[in-house]
Amino acid sequence: MNPFLVYHPTTRPSGRALARAMKIPYGLISHYSLCKADKIIRWGTIENPVLEQQVWRKIFNEEYNIRLASHKYRSLKKLRADGVPVPDFGLCDYRESQSGPLPINADGTLRETIFQRRFHHTRGTDIVITKQHEGYTWTLGNFWTKYIKPHKEYRVHVIGGQVIICQKKFWSEENMRQALAGERREEEPGDELAGFGEMVDLQYKRGRKDFIRNWSNGWFFHTMNNWSNMPANAIPTAIRAVESLGLDFGAVDIISTEEKDEQGKRKVYVLEVNTAPGIEGDSLLVYADKLWEMINAYA
C-alpha cells in the first residue's frame, strides 16, 4: 500500500501537517513519488484529473466532487436538490434589479438582507452586504444568498460518513486585533495616520462582525468536547451534506437559528463544505487516525 497526499499551494500548510501526522509522502500533484501511489488523498486540489481515469488507484475526494464543492453556487444547488437545508440563493447580475428571484420590492429596495458573492471564494473576503430596505446595486457578484441570523455556528468534520470533530465559532476583540495587525503589516511604520487608520478599520470590522463571521473579523473555531450541546439535527445534516457532494471527507459549516421546526428543534442551514479545512493540534491526530481507517478499508 502506497498512500500519498496531494495539495494545492493554497492548501499546503494544513495538507503538509496532516501528511506528516499520517507519516505518508506528500506534495504537489506533479511530485515524482506520486507515480507509485495507489491510494491518493486529494486535499482541496483539482489538479491533474487524469488520476481518476487510472482505475488501479483509489482517490479519496475525487476531482469532480472537489470542483463541485468549491463552486459555491453549484454546490448550493446540489445540496438543495438533495433536501439539505441551505439559505435562499440565486444568480446575481444587473438585470435582477428589474426581474428575477432577488427579494426585491417595486421601489428597488430589498425585502431581505443579502450577501453578494463570487462563485469561488474563501474566508468571506468577497462578501458585499446589502441590508434589508436598502436599494439593490449589482457589485459584480456572481450570486446572492439570503442572510440568516445565526444563533450558533459550527464546523462539523466528517470522514467516511462519521462525524469525528465538532467545533463552535467564537468571537474575541483580541482575535480581531491580531487579524487586523496581520492585514496592516505593509503599512508604513512612520505613517502619522497609522493609528487613526487602525481605529477606523476596527470600527469597520465591528460593524461587519455580526454579518460576516470570519477570521478577519475576530471569529475562530474552538473544538467541542460535549456534542450534546449542538442542535440534534446538526450532525445528521452535516453527514448528508458531505454525501450529497460525493465527498469521502469534508468539514461542513452549519448554523443554527432561533427558528424551530415542526418537532420543536432549532432549524439548521448548511453554508458550505470545505475539502481542505484548517486543522492543527489534536485535530491533526484525529484526522490522521480516521483517514488511515478509511485507507485500510480499501486495502
C-alpha positions as CSV (number, residue, x, y, z in Angstrom):
1,M,0.0,0.0,0.0
2,N,1.4,3.4,-1.0
3,P,-0.8,6.3,0.1
4,F,0.1,9.8,-1.0
5,L,-1.5,13.2,0.0
6,V,-1.6,15.9,-2.7
7,Y,-2.4,19.5,-2.0
8,H,-2.7,22.8,-3.8
9,P,-0.2,25.6,-3.0
10,T,-3.0,27.4,-1.1
11,T,-3.8,24.3,1.0
12,R,-0.2,23.3,1.6
13,P,0.1,24.3,5.3
14,S,-2.7,22.0,6.6
15,G,-2.1,19.4,4.0
16,R,1.6,19.0,4.8
17,A,0.9,19.0,8.6
18,L,-1.7,16.2,8.1
19,A,0.5,14.1,5.9
20,R,3.3,14.4,8.5
21,A,0.8,13.3,11.2
22,M,-0.1,10.3,9.0
23,K,3.6,9.6,8.2
24,I,2.9,9.4,4.5
25,P,4.5,11.1,1.4
26,Y,3.0,14.4,0.3
27,G,3.5,17.1,-2.2
28,L,2.1,18.9,-5.2
29,I,0.3,16.9,-7.9
30,S,3.4,16.8,-10.0
31,H,5.6,15.3,-7.3
32,Y,7.7,12.3,-8.7
33,S,6.6,9.9,-5.9
34,L,3.0,10.2,-7.0
35,C,3.6,7.7,-9.7
36,K,3.9,4.9,-7.1
37,A,0.8,5.8,-5.1
38,D,-2.2,3.5,-5.2
39,K,-4.2,5.5,-2.6
40,I,-4.4,9.3,-3.1
41,I,-5.9,11.8,-0.7
42,R,-6.8,15.0,-2.6
43,W,-6.5,17.8,-0.1
44,G,-8.5,20.5,-1.7
45,T,-6.9,20.2,-5.1
46,I,-8.4,19.5,-8.5
47,E,-5.2,19.4,-10.5
48,N,-4.5,16.5,-12.9
49,P,-7.9,14.9,-13.2
50,V,-6.4,12.1,-15.3
51,L,-5.7,10.4,-12.0
52,E,-9.3,9.4,-11.7
53,Q,-9.1,7.6,-15.0
54,Q,-6.4,5.2,-13.6
55,V,-8.7,2.6,-12.2
56,W,-5.9,0.9,-10.2
57,R,-5.7,4.0,-7.9
58,K,-8.2,4.8,-5.2
59,I,-8.8,8.5,-4.9
60,F,-10.3,9.9,-1.7
61,N,-12.3,13.1,-2.6
62,E,-12.3,12.8,-6.4
63,E,-11.5,15.8,-8.6
64,Y,-15.1,16.3,-9.8
65,N,-16.5,16.4,-6.3
66,I,-13.9,18.8,-5.0
67,R,-14.7,21.0,-8.1
68,L,-18.4,20.8,-7.2
69,A,-17.8,21.7,-3.5
70,S,-15.5,24.6,-4.4
71,H,-18.1,26.2,-6.8
72,K,-20.3,27.6,-4.1
73,Y,-23.4,28.3,-6.3
74,R,-23.4,24.8,-7.9
75,S,-22.8,23.1,-4.5
76,L,-25.8,25.0,-3.0
77,K,-27.9,23.8,-5.9
78,K,-26.9,20.2,-5.4
79,L,-27.4,20.4,-1.6
80,R,-30.9,21.9,-2.1
81,A,-31.8,19.3,-4.7
82,D,-30.9,16.6,-2.2
83,G,-33.0,18.1,0.6
84,V,-30.2,19.6,2.6
85,P,-31.3,22.9,4.2
86,V,-29.4,25.9,2.8
87,P,-30.2,29.6,2.8
88,D,-32.2,31.0,-0.1
89,F,-29.9,31.9,-3.1
90,G,-30.0,32.9,-6.7
91,L,-27.9,34.2,-9.6
92,C,-27.0,37.8,-9.3
93,D,-26.4,40.4,-12.0
94,Y,-27.6,43.8,-13.1
95,R,-30.8,42.5,-14.7
96,E,-32.1,41.1,-11.4
97,S,-32.9,44.6,-10.2
98,Q,-35.8,44.5,-12.7
99,S,-36.8,40.9,-12.6
100,G,-35.6,37.6,-11.2
101,P,-35.5,35.8,-7.8
102,L,-34.0,38.6,-5.8
103,P,-36.2,39.5,-2.8
104,I,-36.7,43.0,-4.2
105,N,-39.6,45.4,-3.8
106,A,-41.2,47.5,-6.5
107,D,-39.3,50.6,-5.3
108,G,-35.9,48.7,-5.7
109,T,-35.3,48.1,-2.0
110,L,-34.7,44.6,-0.6
111,R,-37.1,42.7,1.5
112,E,-34.2,40.7,3.0
113,T,-30.6,41.3,3.8
114,I,-28.4,39.5,1.2
115,F,-24.8,38.8,0.5
116,Q,-23.4,39.2,-3.0
117,R,-20.7,36.6,-3.6
118,R,-18.3,35.1,-6.1
119,F,-18.6,31.5,-7.4
120,H,-15.2,30.7,-5.8
121,H,-14.4,32.4,-2.6
122,T,-12.5,31.9,0.7
123,R,-12.8,33.3,4.2
124,G,-15.7,35.6,3.3
125,T,-13.4,38.2,1.7
126,D,-15.7,38.6,-1.3
127,I,-18.9,39.4,0.5
128,V,-20.8,42.6,-0.3
129,I,-23.6,43.2,2.2
130,T,-26.9,44.8,1.1
131,K,-29.2,45.2,4.1
132,Q,-32.9,45.0,4.2
133,H,-34.7,48.1,3.0
134,E,-31.6,49.3,1.1
135,G,-31.5,49.8,-2.6
136,Y,-30.1,47.0,-4.6
137,T,-26.9,47.7,-6.6
138,W,-25.1,45.0,-8.6
139,T,-21.5,44.8,-7.5
140,L,-20.1,42.1,-9.9
141,G,-21.2,39.4,-7.5
142,N,-22.0,36.0,-9.3
143,F,-24.8,35.0,-6.9
144,W,-26.5,36.1,-3.8
145,T,-27.5,34.3,-0.6
146,K,-30.1,35.4,2.0
147,Y,-28.6,36.4,5.3
148,I,-29.9,34.3,8.2
149,K,-29.1,35.5,11.6
150,P,-27.3,32.6,13.4
151,H,-27.9,31.5,16.9
152,K,-24.7,29.5,16.8
153,E,-22.2,28.5,14.1
154,Y,-20.5,25.2,13.9
155,R,-18.0,23.3,11.8
156,V,-18.7,19.6,11.6
157,H,-15.8,17.4,10.3
158,V,-17.0,14.2,8.6
159,I,-14.8,11.3,7.3
160,G,-16.3,8.1,5.8
161,G,-19.9,9.0,6.9
162,Q,-18.9,9.5,10.5
163,V,-18.5,12.8,12.5
164,I,-15.0,12.9,14.0
165,I,-14.8,16.5,15.3
166,C,-17.3,19.3,16.1
167,Q,-16.2,22.9,16.5
168,K,-18.1,26.0,17.6
169,K,-17.3,29.5,16.4
170,F,-16.4,32.2,18.9
171,W,-15.6,35.9,18.7
172,S,-13.0,37.9,20.6
173,E,-11.8,41.5,20.3
174,E,-8.2,40.3,20.7
175,N,-8.5,37.9,17.8
176,M,-9.9,40.7,15.6
177,R,-7.0,43.0,16.6
178,Q,-4.5,40.3,15.8
179,A,-6.1,39.7,12.4
180,L,-6.0,43.4,11.7
181,A,-2.3,43.6,12.6
182,G,-1.6,40.9,10.1
183,E,-3.5,42.7,7.4
184,R,-1.8,46.1,8.1
185,R,1.8,44.8,8.1
186,E,2.6,46.6,4.8
187,E,1.6,49.9,6.3
188,E,4.5,52.4,6.5
189,P,5.7,52.4,10.1
190,G,6.3,56.2,10.0
191,D,2.8,57.0,8.8
192,E,1.3,59.7,11.1
193,L,-2.2,58.4,10.2
194,A,-1.5,54.8,11.1
195,G,-3.2,54.9,14.5
196,F,-6.2,56.7,13.0
197,G,-6.4,54.1,10.2
198,E,-6.3,51.2,12.7
199,M,-9.2,52.8,14.7
200,V,-11.3,53.2,11.5
201,D,-10.5,49.7,10.4
202,L,-11.5,48.3,13.8
203,Q,-14.8,50.3,13.7
204,Y,-15.4,48.9,10.3
205,K,-14.8,45.3,11.4
206,R,-17.1,45.7,14.4
207,G,-19.8,46.9,12.2
208,R,-19.5,43.8,10.0
209,K,-18.6,41.1,12.5
210,D,-22.2,40.1,13.2
211,F,-22.8,39.6,9.5
212,I,-19.5,38.2,8.3
213,R,-18.2,35.7,10.9
214,N,-14.7,35.1,9.5
215,W,-11.2,35.1,11.0
216,S,-10.5,38.6,9.8
217,N,-13.4,39.9,11.8
218,G,-12.3,38.1,15.0
219,W,-14.1,34.8,14.7
220,F,-12.4,31.4,15.3
221,F,-13.4,27.8,15.8
222,H,-12.9,26.0,19.1
223,T,-13.2,22.2,19.4
224,M,-16.2,21.0,21.4
225,N,-15.9,18.2,23.9
226,N,-19.6,17.9,24.5
227,W,-21.6,17.4,21.3
228,S,-24.9,17.1,23.1
229,N,-25.0,20.9,23.3
230,M,-25.4,21.1,19.5
231,P,-28.9,21.0,17.9
232,A,-29.9,17.4,17.4
233,N,-30.3,17.7,13.6
234,A,-26.9,19.4,13.0
235,I,-24.8,16.2,12.9
236,P,-27.1,14.2,10.5
237,T,-27.5,17.3,8.3
238,A,-23.7,17.6,8.1
239,I,-23.3,14.0,7.1
240,R,-26.0,14.4,4.4
241,A,-24.2,17.4,3.0
242,V,-20.9,15.6,2.6
243,E,-22.7,12.6,1.0
244,S,-24.7,14.9,-1.3
245,L,-21.4,16.3,-2.8
246,G,-20.0,12.8,-3.2
247,L,-17.1,13.5,-0.8
248,D,-15.2,11.0,1.3
249,F,-14.5,13.6,3.8
250,G,-15.3,17.3,4.4
251,A,-15.8,20.0,7.0
252,V,-19.3,21.4,7.0
253,D,-20.0,25.0,8.1
254,I,-23.5,25.0,9.5
255,I,-25.6,27.5,11.5
256,S,-28.5,27.1,13.9
257,T,-31.2,29.7,14.3
258,E,-33.8,30.9,16.7
259,E,-36.4,29.4,14.4
260,K,-37.9,26.0,15.3
261,D,-39.1,23.1,13.0
262,E,-42.2,21.0,13.4
263,Q,-40.6,18.9,16.1
264,G,-39.6,22.0,18.1
265,K,-35.9,21.7,17.2
266,R,-33.8,24.6,16.1
267,K,-33.5,24.9,12.4
268,V,-30.1,24.4,10.8
269,Y,-28.7,25.6,7.5
270,V,-25.5,24.4,5.7
271,L,-23.4,27.3,4.4
272,E,-20.7,25.3,2.6
273,V,-18.5,22.2,2.7
274,N,-14.7,22.6,2.9
275,T,-12.4,20.0,1.3
276,A,-9.2,21.3,2.9
277,P,-10.1,22.7,6.3
278,G,-7.5,24.3,8.6
279,I,-6.6,21.8,11.3
280,E,-3.9,21.7,14.0
281,G,-3.0,20.2,17.3
282,D,-5.1,17.2,18.4
283,S,-7.4,17.6,15.4
284,L,-4.5,16.5,13.2
285,L,-4.1,13.3,15.1
286,V,-7.8,12.6,14.9
287,Y,-7.8,13.2,11.1
288,A,-4.8,11.0,10.7
289,D,-6.3,8.1,12.5
290,K,-9.6,8.3,10.7
291,L,-8.1,8.7,7.3
292,W,-5.9,5.7,7.9
293,E,-9.0,3.8,8.8
294,M,-10.6,4.8,5.6
295,I,-7.5,3.9,3.6
296,N,-7.2,0.5,5.3
297,A,-10.9,-0.3,4.5
298,Y,-9.8,-0.2,0.8
299,A,-6.6,-2.2,1.2
